[in-house]
Amino acid sequence: MKQFFKMVFASIVGFILTGVVVILISVGIIAAIAGDAKSDKKNKVEDNSVLKLDFSGGLIDQNQGDFFDNFDFESMGESKVLTLKKVLDNIEKAKTDDKIKGIYLALKGANMNLANMDEVREALVDFKSSGKFTVAYGESIGQGSYYLASACDEIYLYPEGDLMFKGLANSLSFFKGTLEKLDIEVQIIRGSNNKFKSAVEPFMYDKMSDANREQSTRLLASIWGEWTGKIAESRGLTLDQVNRIADSVSTYDPKQAVEVGMIDGLKYGDEILADLMAKTGVDDEDDFEMITLNKYIKVGNKKKKKSGDKDSWKVKEKVAVIYAAGSIVSGKSSKENMGSKTIAAAIKKARKDSTVKAIVLRVNSPGGSALASDVMWRETQLAKEAKPFVVSMGGLAASGGYYIACGADRIYAGPNTITGSIGVFGIVPYVGDFFTNKMGITFDGVSTNANSDVGMLSKRLTPYQYRKIQEGVDNIYGTFLSHVSDGRGLTTAEVDSIGQGRVWTGKDALEIGLVDELGGLNAAIAHAAKLADLEEGAYRLKNFPERKKEPFEEILEGLADASIDKVAAWSFGEEYSYLKYLKQITSTETIQARLPFEMVIE
C-alpha cells in the first residue's frame, strides 16, 4: 500500500511538474538548437588531438529521427546517446585523420547491447592498424567495459578503484507465487513442442525448467567463450589463465589486477592526462587538445577522394537502411516499440523508390506480436523480389525479430547477437478471483453465442476455448517454420529441431544455418551494395523510417515519455526493468513470438 501511494503521489507530482516546465523546456530546446547551429560553424580539430570515447550515455542503433533526438531532458543540454553507424564511421575517420594522434576510451560504463559492443571493439582493433595509440582508463571497470577496453594498447585503473571480472550470470524472476497470493491466473498456451519458449515460465513455475536451464547455460557459455578468447589474445594470456582470474575474483583488488596482467598500471586522472600529453608531444596542459566523439561527429570528413568519386550530394543511387528496433506491436512505432504499420510502410517506400538499389534491414528486437511480425515479413518478401535485401542483426533478433529476418538474401549477425527463438505462445490472464476475493467486485453478463466471452479477463477459458487457441498457436508456429524453411533452404523438420523456442548466439546460429555470416552493420551494407553492383563511393545511405511528426508534437511526446519513465524508475528502482517486461508481455496481442527471457550483462 505504501508503494501504491508513493506511485500515485509521484505520478501527480510528475504531471504537475511536466505542465509547469513545458514552456521552459521548449525555450531551452530552441536555445540549445540555436547554440548548436552556431557552434557547428566553429567545430574543427586542432593539431595533435586525442579523440575521447565515452559510452556511458548509451549507444543505440539509430535514433527515431525526432526533432529533439540530440536533446537530453534531464541535463537540459546535448544528449550523450550515440548511434552505432556514426560511431563506426567516425572511428574510421579518425584512423586517417592526421590531426588525431590517438584514442582515449573513458571507462564510465559500456551502455550498449552485446552486438554493438563487438562492432565498436572491432572498430578499435582496426583503428590500431594505423599505428596510433589507444588508451583506456576507468575508476571502476565492469566486465562489459573491460571487454571493450581489451582492444586498446593500454588499460589503466584508478589506484583505489576496482575491476569486476567474475564471469557471466543470468538471474530470472518468477511471479507464480505473487500471482497465487493475488488470486490471479495466467492461462498459458505454448506451441505443442515449444519447450524452450520460456518467456511464459515466470507465470508458470517458481524456478527455471530443465530446457530453459540448458539453453541459458549454452548461451552464456558461448558469449563468455567469445569474450575470454578475445581478451586472452589481446592481453597475452591463455584461456585457462583468464578463467582462473575470473574464478578467483582477484581483479577486485587493483594491485592484483595489475599482477595477473589484466591491467597495465594504476594511475590517477592527472597522471593519465600527463601520459596523453606526452604521447601527443604537448608540454603545456593548456595546449593539450581532446575532442569528444559528439563534437568530432560534426567535423567534416577530410578523407581524400579516389579518382572519379563524386560529392555525396551528387550521388543519386542509394542503399536504404531500415532500422527495426523494439518490441513488435501492431500499428505505429513508438519510442520502445516497433510498429508493423511503420516498418512495413518504410520497407514499401524503400522498395518503390527507384533511386534505392538495395535494402538493409537492421533488426534489434526481442519479438512480440506474431500477427505484426507476419505483416512485416510479407513486405520483406516483396522487397526481396524487387531488389537485394540484406539483414543486419543487432543485439537481439529473436522470435518475431528472426521472423522478419529469415527471408533475406543474406543475414549478418554479431557473434554475440541473441537470435533464433523460433516459437510461439499465447497468454490469456484471468483476474476474476482477484477482483472478487480481494476487492469484492463480481461480474455478470449475457452473450449471444457459446464462446462470445472468450478472452474476457473475468472468465476462465473453457477446455474447448483452450483447444482452439492451442490450434491457433500451433498453426502460427507451423507458418513460422515454413517461412524459415523457405528463407534458409532447410526442411521444416530441420528448422523444428533447432526451433521449439530455443535461443542461439550469432556464432552458434551460423553453425546451424540460421545466419549466413558474422559481421556488423557496415559489412551488411557493403554486401547489399555489392549485390546491387554499386561500387564504393558510388552510392549513399538513406535511413528509414523517416520523420513524420511535427516538432511541437514530438516535444510533447518526449516530455510525456521522459516524465513517465522517470517516475516509474524512481518508484520501482531496479525492479523497473521487470515492470517493463510484464507490461510488454501482457499488453500485446494474445499470440506472440517473443524472446524467452530478458538478459542484462555487465
C-alpha positions in Angstrom: 0.0 0.0 0.0 2.9 2.3 0.8 4.3 1.7 -2.7 0.9 2.4 -4.2 0.6 5.8 -2.6 4.2 6.5 -3.5 3.4 5.8 -7.1 0.2 7.8 -7.1 1.9 10.8 -5.5 4.9 10.6 -7.9 2.5 10.5 -10.8 0.7 13.6 -9.7 3.9 15.5 -9.0 5.3 14.4 -12.3 2.2 15.6 -14.1 2.2 19.0 -12.4 5.9 19.5 -13.0 5.6 18.5 -16.6 2.9 21.1 -17.1 4.9 23.8 -15.3 8.2 23.2 -17.1 6.9 22.6 -20.7 7.4 26.2 -21.7 10.9 26.4 -20.1 11.9 23.2 -21.8 10.6 24.4 -25.1 12.7 27.6 -24.7 15.7 25.5 -23.6 15.4 23.3 -26.7 15.2 26.3 -29.0 18.2 27.8 -27.3 20.2 24.6 -27.5 19.4 24.1 -31.1 20.4 27.7 -31.9 23.6 27.3 -29.9 24.3 24.0 -31.6 23.8 25.5 -35.1 26.1 28.4 -34.2 28.8 26.1 -32.7 28.7 23.8 -35.8 30.5 26.5 -37.7 33.3 26.5 -35.3 33.8 22.8 -35.0 37.3 21.8 -36.0 40.1 19.5 -35.0 43.3 21.0 -33.7 46.7 19.5 -34.4 47.8 16.7 -32.1 44.3 16.0 -30.8 43.1 13.0 -28.9 39.7 11.6 -29.7 37.7 10.8 -26.5 35.2 7.9 -26.5 32.6 7.8 -23.7 29.7 5.4 -24.0 28.2 6.0 -20.5 25.3 7.9 -22.1 24.4 4.9 -24.2 24.8 3.6 -27.8 21.8 2.6 -29.9 21.4 1.5 -33.5 19.6 4.6 -34.6 17.5 7.4 -33.1 13.9 7.9 -34.1 14.7 10.9 -36.3 12.8 13.1 -33.8 13.2 16.9 -33.6 15.0 16.6 -30.2 17.0 13.4 -30.6 20.1 15.4 -29.7 18.5 16.9 -26.6 18.6 15.5 -23.1 15.6 16.5 -20.9 17.5 15.6 -17.7 20.5 17.7 -18.3 18.7 20.3 -20.5 21.7 20.0 -22.8 23.0 17.9 -25.6 22.2 14.2 -25.5 25.1 11.9 -24.8 23.4 8.9 -26.6 25.4 7.9 -29.6 24.3 6.0 -32.7 26.3 3.0 -34.0 26.8 4.0 -37.6 28.2 7.4 -36.6 30.5 5.9 -34.0 31.9 3.3 -36.5 32.2 5.9 -39.3 34.0 8.4 -37.0 36.5 5.9 -35.6 37.2 5.1 -39.2 37.5 8.8 -40.0 39.9 9.3 -37.1 42.1 6.5 -38.4 43.1 8.5 -41.4 42.9 12.0 -39.8 46.4 13.4 -39.4 45.2 15.7 -36.6 44.0 12.8 -34.4 47.0 11.1 -32.7 45.1 8.5 -30.7 42.0 7.4 -28.9 41.3 7.8 -25.2 38.5 5.4 -24.0 36.9 6.7 -20.8 35.6 3.6 -19.0 32.5 5.0 -17.3 30.2 2.2 -18.4 29.5 0.4 -21.7 25.8 1.1 -22.0 25.2 -0.9 -25.2 24.0 -4.3 -26.4 26.4 -7.2 -27.0 26.4 -7.0 -30.8 27.1 -3.2 -30.8 29.9 -3.8 -28.2 31.5 -6.3 -30.6 31.3 -3.8 -33.5 32.8 -1.0 -31.6 35.6 -3.3 -30.3 36.4 -4.4 -33.8 36.5 -0.8 -34.9 39.1 -0.1 -32.2 41.1 -3.0 -33.3 41.1 -1.7 -36.8 42.0 1.8 -35.7 45.2 0.4 -34.1 46.4 -0.7 -37.5 47.0 3.0 -38.3 49.8 2.9 -35.7 48.1 5.4 -33.5 47.8 4.8 -29.8 44.7 3.6 -27.8 44.5 4.1 -24.1 41.6 3.1 -21.8 41.1 4.3 -18.2 38.5 4.0 -15.5 37.9 4.4 -11.8 35.7 1.3 -11.5 35.5 -1.0 -14.5 32.7 -3.5 -15.3 33.0 -6.6 -17.4 31.4 -5.1 -20.5 33.6 -2.0 -20.3 36.7 -4.2 -19.8 35.8 -6.4 -22.8 35.6 -3.2 -24.9 38.9 -1.8 -23.4 40.8 -5.0 -24.0 41.1 -3.9 -27.6 43.3 -1.0 -26.5 47.1 -0.9 -26.3 47.0 0.1 -22.6 44.4 -0.2 -19.8 44.8 1.8 -16.6 42.8 1.7 -13.4 42.4 4.3 -10.6 44.7 3.2 -7.6 41.7 2.8 -5.3 39.3 1.5 -7.9 38.3 -2.0 -8.9 37.9 -4.2 -11.9 34.9 -6.6 -11.6 35.8 -9.6 -13.7 33.9 -12.7 -12.5 32.2 -14.4 -15.4 28.6 -14.1 -16.6 25.4 -14.9 -14.8 21.8 -14.6 -15.7 19.1 -14.3 -13.0 15.4 -14.6 -13.8 12.5 -13.5 -11.7 9.4 -15.7 -11.2 6.0 -14.3 -10.4 4.0 -17.5 -9.9 3.9 -17.1 -6.1 2.9 -13.5 -6.3 0.1 -14.3 -8.7 -1.2 -17.0 -6.4 -1.3 -14.6 -3.5 -3.3 -12.2 -5.6 -5.6 -14.9 -6.9 -4.6 -14.1 -10.5 -4.3 -16.9 -13.0 -2.3 -16.5 -16.2 -3.5 -19.1 -18.8 -0.6 -20.2 -20.9 -0.7 -21.8 -24.4 2.7 -22.6 -25.9 3.4 -24.3 -29.2 2.9 -28.0 -28.5 6.6 -28.8 -28.5 8.0 -25.4 -27.7 9.7 -26.5 -24.5 12.4 -23.8 -24.9 9.9 -21.0 -25.2 10.4 -19.9 -21.6 9.0 -16.3 -21.8 5.9 -17.6 -20.0 7.7 -19.6 -17.4 7.8 -16.8 -14.8 4.0 -17.2 -14.7 4.0 -21.0 -14.5 6.9 -22.0 -12.3 9.0 -20.8 -9.4 12.3 -21.8 -11.0 13.8 -22.5 -14.4 12.7 -25.5 -16.4 15.4 -28.0 -17.4 15.0 -26.8 -21.0 15.5 -23.2 -20.1 18.5 -24.0 -17.9 20.0 -25.9 -20.8 19.6 -23.1 -23.4 20.6 -20.4 -20.9 23.8 -22.3 -19.9 24.8 -22.7 -23.6 24.0 -19.1 -24.4 26.2 -17.7 -21.6 29.0 -20.2 -22.4 29.0 -19.0 -26.0 29.2 -15.3 -25.1 31.8 -15.9 -22.3 33.9 -18.0 -24.7 33.9 -15.2 -27.3 34.8 -12.6 -24.6 37.6 -14.6 -23.0 39.0 -15.7 -26.3 39.5 -12.1 -27.4 40.6 -10.9 -24.0 43.2 -13.6 -23.8 44.5 -12.8 -27.3 44.7 -9.1 -26.6 46.3 -9.4 -23.1 48.8 -12.2 -24.0 47.1 -14.7 -21.6 45.7 -18.2 -22.0 42.1 -19.1 -21.7 42.8 -21.0 -18.6 44.5 -18.0 -17.1 41.6 -15.7 -17.9 39.1 -18.2 -16.4 41.2 -18.7 -13.2 41.3 -14.9 -12.8 37.5 -14.8 -13.1 37.1 -17.7 -10.7 39.2 -16.0 -8.0 37.6 -12.5 -8.5 41.2 -11.4 -7.8 40.9 -8.3 -10.0 38.7 -6.6 -7.5 42.0 -5.8 -5.8 43.6 -3.2 -8.1 47.1 -4.3 -7.4 46.2 -7.9 -8.2 44.6 -6.8 -11.4 48.0 -5.5 -12.5 49.8 -8.6 -11.2 47.7 -11.0 -13.2 48.1 -9.0 -16.4 44.6 -7.6 -16.8 45.6 -4.0 -16.2 48.8 -2.2 -17.3 49.0 0.1 -14.3 47.3 2.1 -11.5 47.2 5.8 -12.2 45.3 8.9 -11.1 43.5 11.0 -13.6 46.2 13.7 -13.7 48.8 11.0 -14.4 46.7 9.8 -17.4 46.5 13.3 -18.6 50.3 13.6 -18.4 50.7 10.4 -20.3 48.3 11.6 -23.1 50.2 14.9 -23.3 53.5 13.0 -23.7 52.1 10.8 -26.4 50.9 13.9 -28.3 54.2 15.8 -27.7 52.5 18.6 -25.7 54.3 20.1 -22.7 51.7 22.7 -21.5 48.3 21.4 -20.3 46.6 24.5 -21.8 47.8 23.3 -25.3 46.5 19.8 -24.9 43.6 19.1 -27.2 41.0 16.4 -26.6 37.8 16.3 -28.7 34.7 14.3 -27.7 33.1 12.0 -30.2 29.9 14.1 -30.2 31.9 17.1 -31.4 34.1 15.1 -33.8 31.0 13.7 -35.5 30.2 17.3 -36.5 33.5 17.7 -38.2 33.5 17.0 -41.9 35.4 14.0 -43.3 38.7 15.2 -44.8 39.4 11.8 -46.3 40.9 12.1 -49.7 38.7 11.2 -52.6 39.6 8.5 -55.0 39.7 9.3 -58.7 36.2 9.5 -60.1 34.5 9.8 -56.7 31.6 12.2 -56.6 30.5 14.6 -53.9 27.9 12.8 -51.7 25.1 15.2 -52.6 25.6 14.4 -56.3 25.2 10.7 -55.8 21.7 9.6 -56.7 21.8 5.9 -56.1 21.2 4.8 -52.6 21.2 1.9 -50.2 18.3 2.0 -47.8 19.0 1.2 -44.1 15.7 0.4 -42.3 16.0 0.4 -38.5 13.6 -2.0 -37.0 14.0 -1.8 -33.2 11.9 -2.6 -30.2 9.1 -5.0 -29.2 6.9 -5.8 -32.1 3.3 -4.5 -32.0 0.6 -3.8 -34.5 0.2 -0.2 -35.6 2.7 2.6 -35.4 6.1 2.6 -33.9 6.9 4.4 -30.6 10.0 5.0 -28.6 10.2 1.4 -27.3 8.1 -0.5 -29.8 8.4 -1.5 -33.5 5.1 -0.9 -35.1 4.2 -3.2 -38.1 2.5 -0.3 -39.9 5.5 2.0 -39.6 8.1 -0.6 -40.6 6.0 -2.2 -43.4 5.5 1.3 -44.8 9.2 2.0 -44.6 10.1 -1.2 -46.4 7.5 -0.5 -49.1 8.7 3.1 -49.6 12.3 1.9 -50.0 11.1 -0.8 -52.4 9.3 1.7 -54.6 12.0 4.3 -54.5 13.8 4.0 -57.9 16.9 5.6 -56.5 17.2 2.9 -53.8 19.1 0.0 -55.3 19.4 -2.3 -52.3 17.8 -2.6 -48.8 19.4 -3.4 -45.4 17.1 -4.2 -42.6 18.8 -3.6 -39.2 16.9 -5.7 -36.7 17.2 -5.2 -32.9 14.1 -6.8 -31.4 13.1 -9.5 -28.9 9.9 -10.1 -30.9 6.3 -9.6 -29.9 3.1 -9.8 -31.8 3.0 -12.8 -34.2 0.5 -11.1 -36.4 2.5 -7.9 -36.6 5.6 -9.9 -37.4 3.9 -11.6 -40.3 2.7 -8.2 -41.7 6.3 -7.0 -41.8 7.6 -10.4 -43.1 5.3 -10.0 -46.1 6.8 -6.7 -47.0 10.3 -8.1 -46.8 9.4 -10.7 -49.3 8.0 -8.1 -51.7 11.2 -6.1 -51.3 13.4 -9.1 -51.9 11.6 -9.7 -55.2 12.3 -6.2 -56.3 15.9 -5.6 -55.2 18.7 -7.0 -53.0 17.5 -7.4 -49.4 20.1 -8.0 -46.6 19.5 -8.2 -42.9 21.9 -7.0 -40.2 21.2 -8.3 -36.7 21.9 -6.1 -33.7 21.9 -7.3 -30.1 18.6 -9.1 -30.5 16.9 -10.6 -33.5 14.9 -13.2 -31.7 11.5 -14.8 -32.2 9.4 -12.1 -34.1 12.8 -10.4 -34.7 14.0 -13.5 -36.5 10.6 -14.0 -38.2 11.0 -10.7 -40.1 14.7 -11.5 -40.9 14.5 -15.1 -42.1 13.6 -14.4 -45.7 16.5 -12.1 -46.6 19.1 -12.7 -49.4 21.8 -12.8 -46.7 21.8 -12.5 -42.9 24.6 -11.0 -40.9 24.8 -11.3 -37.1 27.4 -10.5 -34.5 29.0 -13.4 -32.6 27.0 -12.5 -29.5 23.8 -11.5 -31.2 20.9 -13.3 -29.5 18.7 -14.8 -32.2 16.5 -17.8 -33.1 13.8 -18.4 -30.5 11.6 -19.8 -33.3 8.5 -20.5 -31.3 5.1 -19.1 -30.3 3.0 -18.7 -27.2 -0.3 -17.2 -26.1 -1.3 -15.5 -22.8 -4.8 -15.0 -21.5 -5.0 -13.6 -18.0 -7.9 -14.4 -15.6 -8.4 -11.9 -12.9 -12.0 -12.7 -11.8 -10.9 -14.2 -8.4 -8.7 -11.3 -7.7 -11.5 -8.7 -8.1 -13.9 -10.9 -6.2 -11.7 -12.1 -3.3 -9.5 -9.0 -2.9 -11.9 -6.2 -3.9 -15.4 -7.5 -3.6 -16.2 -7.0 -7.2 -18.3 -9.6 -9.0 -19.2 -10.0 -12.7 -22.3 -11.0 -14.6 -23.4 -10.6 -18.2 -25.1 -12.1 -21.3 -23.8 -13.3 -24.6 -25.2 -14.3 -28.0 -23.1 -17.4 -28.7 -21.4 -20.2 -26.9 -18.0 -18.6 -27.0 -18.7 -14.9 -27.1 -16.9 -14.4 -23.9 -13.6 -15.9 -24.9 -10.7 -13.7 -23.9 -12.6 -11.8 -21.2 -10.4 -11.2 -18.2 -13.2 -12.1 -15.8 -13.8 -15.5 -17.4 -11.6 -18.6 -17.4 -11.1 -20.4 -20.7 -13.2 -23.4 -21.2 -11.4 -26.6 -22.4 -12.9 -26.0 -25.8 -11.6 -22.4 -25.9 -8.2 -23.5 -24.7 -8.0 -26.1 -27.5 -9.0 -23.6 -30.2 -6.3 -21.2 -29.0 -3.8 -24.0 -28.9 -4.7 -24.8 -32.5 -4.1 -21.2 -33.4 -0.7 -21.2 -31.7 0.4 -24.4 -33.4 -0.8 -23.1 -36.8 1.3 -19.9 -36.4 4.3 -22.0 -35.3 3.8 -24.1 -38.4 3.8 -20.9 -40.5 6.9 -19.7 -38.7 8.7 -23.0 -39.5 7.6 -22.7 -43.2 8.9 -19.1 -43.5 12.3 -20.1 -42.1 12.4 -23.2 -44.2 11.8 -21.3 -47.4 14.1 -18.5 -46.4 17.0 -20.6 -45.2 16.8 -23.6 -47.6 16.1 -26.1 -44.7 13.4 -28.6 -44.3 10.7 -27.9 -41.8 11.9 -30.8 -39.7 15.4 -29.3 -39.6 14.0 -26.0 -38.6 11.9 -27.6 -35.9 14.9 -29.4 -34.5 16.7 -26.1 -33.9 13.4 -24.2 -33.1 10.9 -25.1 -30.4 11.6 -21.6 -28.9 15.4 -22.1 -28.4 17.7 -19.1 -28.5 21.2 -19.1 -30.0 24.1 -16.7 -30.2 25.1 -15.5 -33.6 28.1 -17.7 -33.5 26.0 -20.8 -32.9 23.3 -19.6 -35.3 26.0 -19.6 -38.1 26.8 -23.2 -37.4 23.2 -24.4 -37.6 22.3 -22.3 -40.7 20.1 -19.6 -39.2 22.5 -16.8 -40.4 25.0 -16.6 -43.3 27.9 -14.6 -41.9 29.3 -13.0 -38.8 29.6 -9.3 -39.3 28.2 -5.9 -38.4 26.1 -3.2 -40.0 28.9 -2.0 -42.3 29.5 -5.5 -43.6 25.8 -5.9 -44.4 25.7 -2.5 -46.2 28.8 -3.4 -48.2 27.3 -6.7 -49.3 23.9 -5.2 -50.2 25.8 -2.7 -52.4 27.8 -5.5 -54.0 24.6 -7.4 -54.8 23.3 -4.2 -56.5 26.6 -3.7 -58.4 27.3 -0.5 -56.6 30.9 0.5 -56.2 32.3 2.2 -53.1 31.7 6.0 -53.4 29.0 5.4 -56.0 26.1 5.3 -53.5 24.9 6.9 -50.3 22.8 5.8 -47.5 19.2 6.7 -46.8 17.7 5.9 -43.4 14.2 4.7 -42.8 11.6 5.2 -41.2 11.6 8.9 -42.0 10.4 11.6 -39.5 6.8 12.4 -39.9 5.7 14.3 -36.8 5.6 18.0 -36.3 8.3 19.4 -34.0 5.9 20.5 -31.2 4.1 17.2 -31.2 7.5 15.4 -30.7 8.4 17.8 -27.9 5.2 16.9 -26.0 5.6 13.2 -26.6 9.2 13.4 -25.5 8.1 15.1 -22.3 5.5 12.5 -21.6 7.9 9.6 -22.2 10.6 11.2 -20.1 8.3 12.0 -17.2 6.6 8.6 -17.2 9.9 6.7 -17.4 11.5 8.9 -14.6 8.5 8.5 -12.2 8.3 4.7 -12.8 12.1 4.3 -12.5 12.1 6.3 -9.2 9.2 4.4 -7.8 10.3 0.9 -8.6 14.1 1.2 -8.7 16.0 -1.8 -10.1 12.7 -3.6 -10.4 11.6 -1.2 -13.1 13.0 -3.5 -15.8 10.7 -6.3 -14.6 7.7 -3.9 -14.7 8.5 -3.0 -18.3 8.8 -6.7 -19.2 5.5 -7.5 -17.6 3.9 -4.6 -19.5 5.3 -5.7 -22.8 4.4 -9.4 -22.5 0.8 -8.7 -21.2 -0.2 -5.7 -23.3 0.2 -7.0 -26.9 -1.9 -9.5 -28.9 -2.7 -12.8 -27.3 -0.4 -14.9 -29.6 3.2 -13.8 -29.5 6.6 -14.7 -30.9 8.9 -13.2 -28.2 12.3 -13.9 -26.7 12.1 -16.4 -23.9 13.7 -14.1 -21.3 15.4 -10.7 -20.8 19.1 -10.8 -20.1 21.3 -7.9 -19.0 25.1 -8.5 -18.8 27.6 -6.1 -17.3 
